[in-house]
């Protein structure tokens, strides 16, 4: 049981700092993207490379896809605000707003 309590990753996730929030805010949409692929595109028989090619050729889908993958970021933000880890939640919110700016720029460009 000592191994679990002294785990540096476990200890880092319990801290309340901005860097952890930024890291979680950047990585959570990637996990959301992978989950979205497995739930929506894999049952249709599309490989992951085909999925990436689809996003590359149909650039108008990219803002929509980023928006859907950000839903998981909202869940993580909610969990950290419920735990009163407000500084970490600020980092998650900051990265989410940066993603929103990217989505708006992509919509203007394409």
ZADO-1210 file (C-alpha; in nm, 4 decimals, padded with zeros to 6 digits):
<atoms>
<atom x="00.0000" y="00.0000" z="00.0000" code="UNK" pos="1"/>
<atom x="00.2966" y="00.2325" z="00.0515" code="UNK" pos="2"/>
<atom x="00.3744" y="00.2175" z="-00.3179" code="UNK" pos="3"/>
<atom x="00.0404" y="00.3787" z="-00.4048" code="UNK" pos="4"/>
<atom x="00.0723" y="00.6603" z="-00.1537" code="UNK" pos="5"/>
<atom x="00.4308" y="00.7478" z="-00.2511" code="UNK" pos="6"/>
<atom x="00.3625" y="00.7429" z="-00.6254" code="UNK" pos="7"/>
<atom x="00.4800" y="01.0800" z="-00.7686" code="UNK" pos="8"/>
<atom x="00.2027" y="01.0874" z="-01.0302" code="UNK" pos="9"/>
<atom x="-00.0630" y="01.0274" z="-00.7653" code="UNK" pos="10"/>
<atom x="00.0911" y="01.3006" z="-00.5509" code="UNK" pos="11"/>
<atom x="00.1049" y="01.5427" z="-00.8466" code="UNK" pos="12"/>
<atom x="-00.2624" y="01.4903" z="-00.9311" code="UNK" pos="13"/>
<atom x="-00.3626" y="01.5803" z="-00.5753" code="UNK" pos="14"/>
<atom x="-00.1753" y="01.9120" z="-00.5770" code="UNK" pos="15"/>
<atom x="-00.3363" y="02.2404" z="-00.6680" code="UNK" pos="16"/>
<atom x="-00.1147" y="02.4156" z="-00.9206" code="UNK" pos="17"/>
<atom x="-00.1475" y="02.5930" z="-01.2520" code="UNK" pos="18"/>
<atom x="00.0992" y="02.3731" z="-01.4408" code="UNK" pos="19"/>
<atom x="-00.1029" y="02.0619" z="-01.3618" code="UNK" pos="20"/>
<atom x="-00.4151" y="02.2370" z="-01.4911" code="UNK" pos="21"/>
<atom x="-00.2432" y="02.3353" z="-01.8146" code="UNK" pos="22"/>
<atom x="-00.1127" y="01.9818" z="-01.8664" code="UNK" pos="23"/>
<atom x="-00.4554" y="01.8307" z="-01.7970" code="UNK" pos="24"/>
<atom x="-00.6183" y="02.0901" z="-02.0210" code="UNK" pos="25"/>
<atom x="-00.3878" y="01.9985" z="-02.3078" code="UNK" pos="26"/>
<atom x="-00.4022" y="01.6197" z="-02.2688" code="UNK" pos="27"/>
<atom x="-00.7705" y="01.5695" z="-02.1913" code="UNK" pos="28"/>
<atom x="-00.8946" y="01.6739" z="-02.5394" code="UNK" pos="29"/>
<atom x="-00.6464" y="01.4287" z="-02.6934" code="UNK" pos="30"/>
<atom x="-00.8054" y="01.1536" z="-02.4850" code="UNK" pos="31"/>
<atom x="-01.1459" y="01.2890" z="-02.5918" code="UNK" pos="32"/>
<atom x="-01.0383" y="01.2715" z="-02.9558" code="UNK" pos="33"/>
<atom x="-00.9324" y="00.9097" z="-02.9194" code="UNK" pos="34"/>
<atom x="-01.2575" y="00.8205" z="-02.7409" code="UNK" pos="35"/>
<atom x="-01.4591" y="00.9958" z="-03.0125" code="UNK" pos="36"/>
<atom x="-01.2734" y="00.7999" z="-03.2785" code="UNK" pos="37"/>
<atom x="-01.3392" y="00.4686" z="-03.1025" code="UNK" pos="38"/>
<atom x="-01.7083" y="00.5471" z="-03.0471" code="UNK" pos="39"/>
<atom x="-01.7996" y="00.7111" z="-03.3771" code="UNK" pos="40"/>
<atom x="-01.5566" y="00.6089" z="-03.6508" code="UNK" pos="41"/>
<atom x="-01.4121" y="00.2695" z="-03.5598" code="UNK" pos="42"/>
<atom x="-01.7534" y="00.0945" z="-03.5773" code="UNK" pos="43"/>
<atom x="-01.7821" y="00.2248" z="-03.9350" code="UNK" pos="44"/>
<atom x="-01.4589" y="00.0451" z="-04.0243" code="UNK" pos="45"/>
<atom x="-01.2410" y="00.3543" z="-04.0613" code="UNK" pos="46"/>
<atom x="-00.8792" y="00.3105" z="-03.9532" code="UNK" pos="47"/>
<atom x="-00.7075" y="00.5748" z="-03.7415" code="UNK" pos="48"/>
<atom x="-00.4843" y="00.6806" z="-04.0319" code="UNK" pos="49"/>
<atom x="-00.7919" y="00.7077" z="-04.2521" code="UNK" pos="50"/>
<atom x="-00.9539" y="00.9159" z="-03.9813" code="UNK" pos="51"/>
<atom x="-00.6561" y="01.1540" z="-03.9707" code="UNK" pos="52"/>
<atom x="-00.6614" y="01.1772" z="-04.3516" code="UNK" pos="53"/>
<atom x="-01.0342" y="01.2545" z="-04.3358" code="UNK" pos="54"/>
<atom x="-00.9660" y="01.5435" z="-04.0997" code="UNK" pos="55"/>
<atom x="-00.6819" y="01.6625" z="-04.3230" code="UNK" pos="56"/>
<atom x="-00.8874" y="01.6635" z="-04.6415" code="UNK" pos="57"/>
<atom x="-01.2108" y="01.7978" z="-04.4892" code="UNK" pos="58"/>
<atom x="-01.0752" y="02.0898" z="-04.2905" code="UNK" pos="59"/>
<atom x="-01.4233" y="02.2213" z="-04.2151" code="UNK" pos="60"/>
<atom x="-01.4669" y="01.9214" z="-03.9816" code="UNK" pos="61"/>
<atom x="-01.1658" y="02.0190" z="-03.7693" code="UNK" pos="62"/>
<atom x="-01.3355" y="02.2917" z="-03.5562" code="UNK" pos="63"/>
<atom x="-01.6341" y="02.0652" z="-03.4948" code="UNK" pos="64"/>
<atom x="-01.4106" y="01.7783" z="-03.3965" code="UNK" pos="65"/>
<atom x="-01.2059" y="01.9924" z="-03.1568" code="UNK" pos="66"/>
<atom x="-01.5281" y="02.1182" z="-02.9995" code="UNK" pos="67"/>
<atom x="-01.6515" y="01.7649" z="-02.9358" code="UNK" pos="68"/>
<atom x="-01.3178" y="01.6571" z="-02.7907" code="UNK" pos="69"/>
<atom x="-01.3315" y="01.9522" z="-02.5470" code="UNK" pos="70"/>
<atom x="-01.6358" y="01.8046" z="-02.3738" code="UNK" pos="71"/>
<atom x="-01.4074" y="01.5856" z="-02.1667" code="UNK" pos="72"/>
<atom x="-01.2185" y="01.8993" z="-02.0621" code="UNK" pos="73"/>
<atom x="-01.5417" y="02.0319" z="-01.9149" code="UNK" pos="74"/>
<atom x="-01.5806" y="01.7176" z="-01.7089" code="UNK" pos="75"/>
<atom x="-01.2264" y="01.7417" z="-01.5700" code="UNK" pos="76"/>
<atom x="-01.2806" y="02.1132" z="-01.4950" code="UNK" pos="77"/>
<atom x="-01.5984" y="02.0268" z="-01.3062" code="UNK" pos="78"/>
<atom x="-01.4249" y="01.7560" z="-01.1026" code="UNK" pos="79"/>
<atom x="-01.1407" y="01.9853" z="-00.9998" code="UNK" pos="80"/>
<atom x="-01.3776" y="02.2654" z="-00.8990" code="UNK" pos="81"/>
<atom x="-01.5765" y="02.0188" z="-00.6875" code="UNK" pos="82"/>
<atom x="-01.2539" y="01.9151" z="-00.5111" code="UNK" pos="83"/>
<atom x="-01.1761" y="02.2846" z="-00.4433" code="UNK" pos="84"/>
<atom x="-00.8604" y="02.2696" z="-00.6520" code="UNK" pos="85"/>
<atom x="-00.9275" y="02.6147" z="-00.7935" code="UNK" pos="86"/>
<atom x="-00.5785" y="02.6929" z="-00.9255" code="UNK" pos="87"/>
<atom x="-00.5707" y="02.3683" z="-01.1234" code="UNK" pos="88"/>
<atom x="-00.9208" y="02.4427" z="-01.2527" code="UNK" pos="89"/>
<atom x="-00.7951" y="02.7849" z="-01.3666" code="UNK" pos="90"/>
<atom x="-00.5253" y="02.6135" z="-01.5725" code="UNK" pos="91"/>
<atom x="-00.7809" y="02.3826" z="-01.7330" code="UNK" pos="92"/>
<atom x="-01.0075" y="02.6802" z="-01.8050" code="UNK" pos="93"/>
<atom x="-00.7176" y="02.8784" z="-01.9541" code="UNK" pos="94"/>
<atom x="-00.6306" y="02.6026" z="-02.1981" code="UNK" pos="95"/>
<atom x="-00.9980" y="02.5524" z="-02.2835" code="UNK" pos="96"/>
<atom x="-01.0230" y="02.9213" z="-02.3745" code="UNK" pos="97"/>
<atom x="-00.7121" y="02.8882" z="-02.5907" code="UNK" pos="98"/>
<atom x="-00.8772" y="02.5950" z="-02.7686" code="UNK" pos="99"/>
<atom x="-01.1879" y="02.8130" z="-02.8167" code="UNK" pos="100"/>
<atom x="-00.9780" y="03.0850" z="-02.9795" code="UNK" pos="101"/>
<atom x="-00.8223" y="02.8253" z="-03.2106" code="UNK" pos="102"/>
<atom x="-01.1697" y="02.6980" z="-03.3011" code="UNK" pos="103"/>
<atom x="-01.2861" y="03.0513" z="-03.3845" code="UNK" pos="104"/>
<atom x="-00.9767" y="03.1165" z="-03.5963" code="UNK" pos="105"/>
<atom x="-01.0253" y="02.7883" z="-03.7814" code="UNK" pos="106"/>
<atom x="-01.3879" y="02.8782" z="-03.8517" code="UNK" pos="107"/>
<atom x="-01.2801" y="03.2150" z="-03.9916" code="UNK" pos="108"/>
<atom x="-01.0074" y="03.0620" z="-04.2077" code="UNK" pos="109"/>
<atom x="-01.2086" y="02.7706" z="-04.3476" code="UNK" pos="110"/>
</atoms>
